[in-house]
Structure formats: structure tokens, C-alpha cells
Amino acid sequence: MGKTIRVGMLGLGTVGTGVYKVLTQNADSITSRVGASISVEKIVVNNINKERNIKIAPGVMTNKVEEVLDNPDIDIVVEVMGGIEPAQTYILKALRGGKHVVTANKDLIAEHGKELFDAEKEHHTDLFFEASVAGGIPIIRPLKQCLAANKVSGVMGIINGTTNFILTKMTKEGRDFNDVLSEAQQLGYAEADPTSDIEGLDAARKTAILASVAFNTRVTYQDVYVEGITKVGAMDIKYANELGYTVKLLGIAKDQEGQVEVRVHPVFIPNAHPLAAVNDAFNAIFVTGDAVGETMFYGPGAGELPTASAVVADVIEVARNIQSNVTGRIGCTCYEEKEIKPIGDITSKYYLRLIVKDEPGVLASIASVLGNQKVSIATVIQKRNVEALAEVVLITHKVKEQNLQDALSIIKGMSITKDIANVIRVEGEDE
């Protein structure tokens, strides 16, 4: 075991610190598994003199990226900076220079994956990105390798810990969204600017990556239909509970007859579904394959060491490839070109909460409009007075989204309608 495989890191934030800890603390076992030692030669940071809660050997930290990208002794570049630029420029330069790359950068993979994978293929290098989705939960490699015998028809998951924490608190404690968001920020589960999480943008990037890998076709962040959780109120969660559902923000990807639908939004999911029991900041991904059936991957979706676990596992895999003098064994799998299904063409059941005038014939009028647009009502569960108005809650049978939206446009313009308080899709059950 005389050979040393040398690593250069770009970034030493939360994840980067975790990567350095895991590589150094578990060095002996990693060496045994790889058949060579792995040494962190250089770490690129903005401020070398910044106080850190980790001891780094003298001379390892630098503020010059050239000491990694132009260093012929560096075999693997670990990118844990985040963001699109300059990360994209650095990764492309590394790949084109014959270096292998491990990244945790979901933004970059979801938006510019094709350019990176083209460079990987052209220059016979490896680009691994397990940590870009669901932190420490293995999901990219299982989809590419362990489930490779399957035609995967669906991937559905809780892939944002912040929103899951908020919805869990709202469900268990009956609190409003803004109140729980404030607590999540105080506890460090939500950023000072939580937009990416609560508006579903973070989950959309991860869903694009999962769909690309699962369905062997290029899906980008821009392809994903997105709704956040800001409209979910305590009353919606109360009604979900009465109906036997739990409210979750899900990333949903389906492959149906060569058309791919990719969307992120709140859902009512049956309490009996495995995803309904995933609480707090945990993540879980539910995969359906034609051979394996239904499987679920569960665990911590973020954090210093869980995410570092996935990054270092990729480093070990690249190091083994270097030892075996092979590359591209599980490279880009987007060899098909499937159409993205417009959101108006999907079918789903729906929960509707309407505020209307409290007078005879209102429900019949609403039912008539829905029926004319081929929307069938499955359940009317509640009617209560709200400041001299009535709240009507409906669950529909499965219907085409566009038909429902057309019906809601008509209902919204009716004199009997005060407000369409919320519309939430129902997932995870068959009619």
C-alpha cells in the first residue's frame, strides 16, 4: 500500500469541514478499503486566517485555486463550495485537466449537469455527486447500480429537511406556518433567508437530479413545476388529519409512457404511506421499480457529517477506480430523450378549501361547475361558518389538472365565492 492518492478541496465550510474530519479520522479503514492512502494536499479557502473548529496541517490551506487545479500531483478535486460560479469553471477546468471530481453541488448538477458530464466523458475522468441529493442517504448510486435491472416508474420523496421540520411542527402542535418558521430559524434549521427551502426551490433541484438518474433522460431545474409551503395553513393540516392524511412537501417524478412529469409541491399523503411517518428534519425517498417493487431510502438529509459521509464514499469509489486504472464505469446515464409533461396534463386527486357565501344552493352551484369541467367530487367533509361566510372542503376523484384549473377559474369569478383558500394535490394512493 505504498501509493498515495492526493485530494485537493475547494471549500472548507460545514460540509468541507466534515469531509476533512471523516478522511482524517477514518484514514486507516479507508486505506484498507482502497488499497492506497488518501491525503488531503490542499484546501482552497477565501480566508486562510479565519478561526476554525478544526486543526489543519500547516501549508495545506491556500487562497490560490491554481494550487489545486494546476497541480499535477492532485488526483481528485472535491468541490464543496456550492453555487454555480466559480464552481462550474473550476470543475470544468479540473475535468479537462484530467482530474476526477467529487461534488455536493445540487445547483450546478441540476442546471448545468450536461456540460459537466460531457467534459467527464471527453476527458475520461470521473464525476461523482452522491451528496447533491439527500445528504447522507445513498440514492444516486443505488439508482445507477443497485436498481439498474429495473425500469423505474416513480421517485417520490421528502428531500428538504427545513420544510419537513416546519410541517411536522405544524401537524403535531397545531401552530401556524410563520410561528414555526421563526422557531426553525432560531434553531438553525432554516436560513435567515429561507426562500430556497420554503418555496420548494431546493427540493426542485434535487428532484431534477433524481429524475435524470432514474429515467435516463436529461431533466433540468427549469423543467420542474414548483410550489412551496407558504400557503399551507393550520386549517389545511387539521382537515388532512380528519381525512386520514398528512401534509408533506414532496419532490415527485414519474415516467409514464415515455413522458416525464417532475414537480415539487405540498401534498396530502395517506397516513398509512411510509413517507407520512418521516418527521422533523429527516429525508426519505420512495422508489418504484418494475422488478423490485417499492423501496424507501431514509435518513438524515443534511448536516456536516451525514453529507460528508456521501462525499467521502464518492472519494473512495474514485480512488478505487484510480487503483484499477478505470473510469466512467457509472458515468452519465442520460441516454434517452423523453418529453417533459406539462403540469396541466398530469392527473391527481385534489383537496379544495373554498370560502363562499352561506346561502342555499351554493354547494350545488360549485358541484355543477366542477361537473361541467369533468371534475368529480369524492368527498365533502366540512362546512363551518367563517365571519358570516361558509367554508367548504372537498376532495375530488382523479382528474386532469387543466380541467380542475379551468373549473377553479370559473368558481373564482362567481358572486358566491369569497376566496379559494387552498388547493393541494393528493398523492400516494390509488382510487
N, C-alpha and C positions, 0 to 999 in steps of 0.2 A: 504493500500500500504506500509506495513511495511518491505517487503522483499527487499533486495538489491542484484542485480546480479553483480558480480565482474569481471572486464575485466583486462587482462594483455596484453600489447602491445609489440611486437617485432619490434623495429624501430621507429624513430621519424624524418624521412626525410620529403620530401614535402608532400607525402600522409599521413604519420603518423601525421604530424602537423595538417593537415586538419581534420583528424579523431578526434583528441583531441578537436579541436575547435568546431566541429559540436556536439560532445557528451556533451560538457560543455555548449555551447551557447543555445542549444535546449533541455536542460535537462528536463525542465518542461513538454514540449509537448511529449517528448519520454517516460517519466514516465507515463503519462496519457495513451499513446497508449499501453504500455507494461503491465501496472498494477503493475510495480515494478520499483524502481530506478536502474540506471546503473552507476556504479562507476569504474573509471579507477584507479586500485590499484597500478600497477607497469608498468613502461615503460623501456624496456631494450635498452640501447644505448651504443655505444663504448666509448664515452667521456662525462662524467657527467658534466664537467666544460665548455663545449662548449657554446659559446654565441648563444642564440636562440631568435627568434622574437615572442616567446610565453611564458607566465608565467605558470610554472608547480609547483604544490604544493610541499613543502619540503618532502623529503623521497620517492617520487613517482619514480623518475628516479634511475636506477641501471645499473651497468655493469655486473651483475651476472644473466645469463639466468635462473639459478636454482630458483631464487626468483619468477619466473613466472611458470616454468614447474613443479617444485616440491612443489608449494604452494597449499595446499588442498582447500584454500578459493577461488582460481581463478576458475571461471566457463567457461569463454570464452577467448581464445587466439586469438588476432588479429595480423596476420603476415603481415607486410608492409616493410620488409627488402629488398625483391627482390633477384634474383639469385637462383641458385639451392642449393648450400650448403653454410652455415649450415642450411638454411631454411627448407630443406626436413627433416633433422634429428630432428629439433625442432618440426615441425608439427607432424611427426610420434610419437614422444615421448608424445606430448600433447594428441593426439587422443588415444593412447594406455593407457594413464593415466586417461582416462575418461573425458577429457576436449573437449569442442566444439571449432572449429576453423573457423575463417573467414580470407580469404587471398585475396590479389590482385595480386598474383604471376602467371602471364601468362606463364613464362618459365617453372615453376615447374608443373603446371597443364597440359601443352601441352606435356611435356616429361615424367613425372612420375605420371600422374593422377591415373593410375590403382592401384599403391601401396597405394596411399593416400586414395582412395575410398574403397579399400579392408579393410584398417585399420578402416575407419569410420564405415563400416558395421559390422565388427567383434566386435567392442567395443561399438556399439550402441551410437555413437556420431554424431554430425552434422558437415559437412564440406561445407561451402558456399564460392562462388568465383565469385560473380556478377561483381566485379570491375576488374577482369582479362581481360575483353574484353570491349573496347569502353567506358572506363571511367564512366561517369555519365549516360550513356544511358542504360535504363533497356533492357536487351536482354536475359540473361540466364534464369531468372525466367519466362519471357513471353514464351520462347520456351518450358520450362519444364511444365508450368502450364496453362497459358492463351491460348496457341495454342496446348494443349495436345490432343485435339479432332481431330487434323489434321494429315494427312500423309504429312510431309514437303518434298517437292521435290527439293527445291533450297534455298540457302542462298548466297547472293552476297553483298559485302559491301566495303565501304571506311572505313578502320579501322586503318589507320595510319595518324595522323594529319600533321606530318612533310612533307611527300611526297605529301599530298593533297595541302598543302600550296605552295610547290615548283611548282607543276604542274599548280595550279591556277595562280600564278605569271607569269609563262612562257606563259600561254594562254592569259592572259589579257594584258600583257606588251610586248610580243614578245621577251623575253630575253632568253639567253642560260642557260642550267642547272647549270653550275659551278658558274655563276654570282648570280643566285637566291639562290643556296645553301649557298654561302658566306653570303648573307643577312639573311637567315634563322638562321645561326649560331650566327650572331651578335644580332638578336632579341630574341634568346633563344628558337626558335622553333626546332632547330637541335643541337645535341650534338657536342662537339669538334671532336669526332669520330662518324660520322653519319652512319656508316656501317649498323647497325641493321635496321635502318629506310630505307635508300635509296636502299639497296639491297633486301628489302622485307622480312627480317627475322622476324622482329617484327610482321608484318601482317600475316606471315605464322603460327606463334604460335597461334595467335588469331583465324585464320581460322581453325586450327586443333581442337580447343576447340569448336567452333561453330558447326563444322561438327559432332563432337562426340555427342553433345547435340541434334542437330536437327535430326540426322539419327539413334540415339540409337545404335551406334556402336563405338568401340574404334578407334579413329584416333589420331595419334601422329604427332608431328612436323616433324619427319623424313619422313612421308608419303606425305608431301606437296611438289608439284613442285613449284619452286620459281625462279622468275626473278625480278630484281629491275628496277629502272627508269633511271639508269645512261646512257643508250643508247638513251633515248628519246631526240630528238633534236628539235630546233625551227622549222625546216622544217617539221618534222612529225606533230607537232601541227598545223602548217599552213595548211597542206593538210587535216588534220582532220576537221578543220574549213570549208574548201571548200566543203568537202563531207557531212557536216551536223553532225559531230561527235565532242565529247570532249574526251580528253585523261585523263584517271584516272588509278591509281593503285588500283586494286580490289583484294580482297580475294573472291574466288569463290568455292562453294561446291555444288555438285549436286548428287542426289540419283537417279540412272537410272537403273531400273530393278534389284535392289539388288547390283549393283556396285556403289561405291562412287568415284567421282573424286574431288580432292582437289588441288587447285592451286592458286598461287599469281603471278600476272604479270600485266604490263600495258595493257590497252585495249582501243580500240575505242568504245565509247558508244554513241548511238544516243542522240542528244541534247534534244529530247522530253522525254527521260527517266528521272525519278525523281532523280537518282543518279548524272546525269550530272550537276544539279544545286547546288550540295553540294560543297561549295567552302571554301578556306582558311584552317584553322586547324580543321574544323568540321568533324565529322564522321557520317555515315549513313549506316544502314543495311537493305537490301531489302529481305524479306522472302516470299516464295511462298508455300502455303498450299492448299490441295485439297478442303477443306471446306471454308476457309476464303478468298482464292484467293491471292491477292498480298497486302502486308503491308510493311510499311517502318518505321524504328525507327531512329530518327535524334537527334543530339545534340552534346555537347562538349565531345570529346573522351579522354580527358586527363585533367590534371591540379589538383591543390591541393584540392579545394572544390568539383568540379564535381566528381572526383574519390572517395573522402571521402563520398560523398552522397551515392554512391553504397555500400561502406564498412559498413557504419553505418546502412543502410537499412538491410543488412545481419545480423548485430549485433542485431537489433530489432527483426528480424524473429527468430533468435536463442533464444533470451530472451523470446519470446512468447512461443516457444516450451518448454523451461525450466519451464515456468509457468504452462503449460498444461501437463507437465511430458510426453512429446512425443519426439521421434527422428526419423530421416530417412524418413520423410514424402515425401520429394522430393530429395532423395539421388541420387546415380549414376543411370543413365538411359541407360547405355550401355549394354543392354541385348541381342543384336544381334551381329553376326559376319559377316560383309559384306566385300567383296573384294575391295581393292583399285584399281581403274582403272589406268593402266599405261598412262603416258602423250601421248604416241604415238597412243593410241586408242581413244582419245577424238575427237570430231568433232567441227569445228568452221569455221567462215569466217576469212579471213586474209587480212591485209594490207601489201603490199610488196613495198619497195623502193629500186630500183636497179640502180647502176651506170654502164653504158655499153658503148661500142664503138658507136659513132654516124655514123652509116652507114646503107645502105639499107638491109632489111631482118632480122635485129636484133630482132625486136618485134615478127616477125613470128617464129623465132628460139626458142625464150623463150616460146611462146604460144604452140609450138609443144612439148617441153619438159614437160610443165605443163600438157598438154592434155594426153600425154603418161602415166603420173602418176595419171590420173583421177582427175586432178585439173582443175576446170572450172573457167574462168575469167568472173567476173561480170562487172567490170568497168576498163577502162584505163583512168585516169583522168588528167595526166600531163606529159609533156615531155619538158625539158629545157636543155640548154647546160651548162655543168659544166667543164670548162677547156678543151674544145675540145671533151668532152665526153657527153653522154646524160643521163639524169635522167628519169627513167621510174617508174611510180607509178601505182600499180594495186590493185584492191580489188577482192578477189576470192568469189565464192559461197562457201557454207559449204562443208568442205572436211575433211577427216580423217587426223589428224596431221602427222602421219607417211608418208602418201602419199606426203604431202607437203614437209616434210623434205627430202625425197628421191629426189624429183624434185629439191629442192634448192641445194642439194649436186652436182647434175649434172650441174646445171646452174653455180655454183661457179667455177667449173673446166673448163668451156668453155672459149675459147680465147676471146670472145666478152665481157666477164664480168670483170669489174674492181673491183666491190665491191657489196656485198649485204648489203646495208646501214642500213636497219632495217626491222624487221618482227614483226608485232603487231597483236594480235588477236582482232576480233570484237565480242562484246557481247551485249546482251540486245535487240536483235531484231530477228524476225522470217523472213524466206525467203518467 
